[in-house]
Amino acid sequence: MRPLKEEEREDFNLVRTAALTLLGLIIGFSFAMAVSRYDQRKNLEEAEANAIGTEYVRADILPAEHATKLRELLKRYLDQRVAFYLARDRAQLGQINAETAKLQAELWSIVVNAVMSRQTAVEALVVAGMNDVLNSQGYTQAAWWNRIPVSAWALMGLIAISCNLLFGYGERRGSALALVLPFIVSIAFFLIADIDSPRAGVIRVAPQNLLALSQTMTPN
């Protein structure tokens, strides 16, 4: 509608460069946020496997009857935790969370009943280990909820659209080069969204430590 005048091009290039620099910084910060959240989810998966494995070993402290029951429940609990990481369907996830909460109550009940008769420092290790098992699940759930806010995505999209409009407006004539910037920005947004989506996309946290632990936990 209004072609860019040559005497305005120098000022326009300055504004466009500043806008593109701002867009690059925002994409970089968003990518760093997504990667840090991804690393946190990986670390918490490892911590959760360690907590379950430690409590499985500490079951030897309890009387034989309680120890056997505790190991059986921990094995079932571990299967639910693996299913949590692999699930993509919301309905299935709801069932997994319900079963997980039920198993947590049973696990805590087993430990409390087992140590009530002998409240010693050794039995306290089992209670502390079970507390770590339950807390690790809560930390994991919180990390999976912790994602880049929708408002931040909206602002990034608005800035990206503005930069693309500036880039296209600065072209002296129609050119296929005007499609390069939208394509590159779209790839960057896709990468950030993929890393920031724990239950969808290509880049996901695999429960490698939990699966490895499951292979070593054999029922007695």
C-alpha positions in Angstrom: 0.0 0.0 0.0 2.9 2.4 0.7 6.2 1.5 -0.9 9.3 2.1 1.2 11.1 5.3 0.2 14.8 5.1 -0.4 15.5 7.9 2.1 13.7 5.9 4.7 15.5 2.6 4.1 18.4 3.3 6.4 16.2 4.0 9.4 13.9 1.1 8.4 16.9 -1.3 8.3 17.9 -0.2 11.7 14.4 -1.0 13.1 14.3 -4.3 11.3 17.7 -5.4 12.5 16.8 -4.5 16.1 13.5 -6.3 15.8 15.2 -9.5 14.4 17.8 -9.3 17.1 15.1 -9.1 19.8 13.3 -12.1 18.2 16.5 -14.1 18.2 17.1 -13.3 21.9 13.6 -14.3 22.8 13.9 -17.6 20.8 17.2 -18.2 22.5 15.8 -17.6 26.0 12.7 -19.7 25.3 14.9 -22.6 24.0 17.1 -22.4 27.1 13.9 -22.5 29.3 12.6 -25.6 27.4 16.0 -27.4 27.6 16.3 -26.7 31.3 12.8 -28.2 31.9 13.7 -31.2 29.8 16.9 -31.8 31.8 14.9 -31.4 35.0 12.5 -34.1 33.9 15.3 -36.4 33.0 17.1 -35.9 36.4 13.8 -36.5 38.3 13.2 -39.7 36.4 16.7 -40.9 37.5 16.0 -39.7 41.1 12.7 -41.5 41.1 14.3 -44.8 40.0 17.0 -44.4 42.6 14.4 -43.8 45.4 12.3 -46.9 44.4 15.4 -49.1 44.1 16.7 -48.0 47.4 13.4 -48.7 49.2 13.3 -52.1 47.5 16.6 -53.0 49.0 15.7 -51.5 52.4 12.7 -53.9 52.6 15.1 -56.4 54.0 15.0 -54.5 57.3 11.3 -55.3 57.8 9.9 -58.6 58.9 9.7 -61.2 56.1 5.9 -60.9 55.7 6.0 -57.2 55.4 9.1 -57.2 53.2 7.5 -59.6 50.7 4.4 -57.5 50.5 6.3 -54.3 50.2 8.4 -55.6 47.3 5.3 -56.8 45.5 3.7 -53.3 45.8 6.9 -51.6 44.8 7.1 -53.7 41.6 3.5 -52.8 40.8 4.2 -49.2 41.6 7.3 -49.2 39.3 5.1 -50.5 36.5 2.7 -47.6 36.9 5.6 -45.1 36.9 6.9 -46.5 33.6 3.4 -46.3 32.2 3.2 -42.7 33.3 6.2 -41.8 31.1 4.9 -43.8 28.1 1.3 -42.7 28.2 -0.1 -40.3 25.7 -3.8 -40.7 26.1 -5.5 -38.5 28.7 -8.0 -41.2 29.7 -5.2 -43.7 30.2 -3.2 -41.2 32.1 -6.1 -40.6 34.5 -6.3 -44.3 35.2 -2.5 -44.4 35.8 -2.7 -41.5 38.3 -5.6 -43.1 40.2 -3.8 -46.4 40.4 -0.6 -44.7 41.5 -2.3 -42.8 44.3 -3.9 -46.1 45.5 -0.5 -47.9 45.5 1.1 -45.0 47.4 -1.5 -45.3 50.1 -0.9 -49.0 50.3 2.8 -48.6 50.4 2.7 -46.1 53.2 0.3 -48.2 55.2 2.6 -51.3 54.9 5.6 -49.4 56.1 3.8 -47.7 59.0 2.2 -51.0 60.2 5.6 -52.7 59.9 7.5 -50.2 62.0 4.9 -49.5 64.7 5.9 -52.4 66.8 9.7 -51.7 66.5 10.4 -48.0 66.3 14.2 -48.0 66.0 16.7 -46.0 63.9 17.0 -48.9 61.4 13.3 -49.0 60.8 13.3 -45.3 60.4 15.4 -45.8 57.2 12.5 -47.6 55.6 10.1 -44.8 56.5 12.5 -42.2 55.1 13.0 -44.2 52.0 9.3 -44.5 51.4 9.0 -40.8 52.0 11.5 -40.3 49.2 9.6 -42.6 46.9 6.4 -40.6 47.4 8.1 -37.2 47.2 9.9 -38.1 44.0 6.6 -38.8 42.2 5.3 -35.4 43.3 8.4 -33.6 42.1 8.1 -35.4 38.7 4.5 -34.4 38.3 5.3 -30.8 39.1 8.1 -30.8 36.5 5.7 -32.2 33.9 3.3 -29.4 34.6 6.0 -26.8 34.5 6.0 -25.6 30.9 6.4 -22.3 28.9 3.2 -20.3 29.6 0.7 -19.8 26.8 1.0 -16.0 27.2 4.7 -16.2 26.5 3.9 -18.2 23.3 1.4 -15.6 22.3 4.0 -12.8 22.7 6.6 -14.7 20.9 4.2 -15.3 18.0 3.3 -11.7 17.9 6.9 -10.6 17.7 7.7 -13.2 15.1 4.8 -12.1 12.9 5.9 -8.4 13.3 9.4 -9.3 12.3 8.2 -11.2 9.3 6.1 -8.3 8.2 9.1 -6.0 8.5 11.2 -8.4 6.6 8.7 -8.6 3.8 8.0 -4.9 3.7 11.7 -4.2 3.3 12.0 -6.2 0.1 12.5 -4.1 -3.0 10.6 -6.6 -5.1 8.8 -9.9 -4.7 11.3 -12.6 -3.9 11.2 -16.2 -2.6 13.7 -15.0 0.0 10.8 -13.6 1.9 9.8 -17.1 2.8 13.1 -18.0 4.4 12.6 -16.1 7.7 9.1 -17.5 8.4 10.4 -21.0 7.6 13.4 -20.7 10.0 11.3 -19.2 12.8 8.7 -21.9 12.4 11.4 -24.6 12.8 12.7 -22.8 15.9 9.3 -22.6 17.4 8.6 -26.3 16.5 11.8 -27.3 18.3 11.0 -25.3 21.4 7.5 -26.7 21.5 8.7 -30.2 21.0 11.2 -30.1 23.8 8.7 -28.3 26.1 6.0 -31.0 25.5 6.8 -34.0 27.8 3.9 -36.2 26.6 3.9 -35.4 22.9 6.3 -34.7 20.0 9.5 -36.4 19.0 11.8 -35.4 21.8 10.6 -37.1 25.0 12.0 -38.3 28.3 12.3 -42.1 28.1 12.0 -44.0 31.4 15.4 -45.7 30.9 16.4 -45.8 34.5 12.9 -47.1 35.6 13.0 -49.8 32.9 16.5 -50.8 33.9 15.3 -51.0 37.5 12.3 -53.1 36.5 14.6 -55.7 35.0 16.5 -56.1 38.2 13.5 -56.2 40.6 12.5 -59.9 40.6 9.9 -61.2 43.0 11.0 -63.4 45.8 
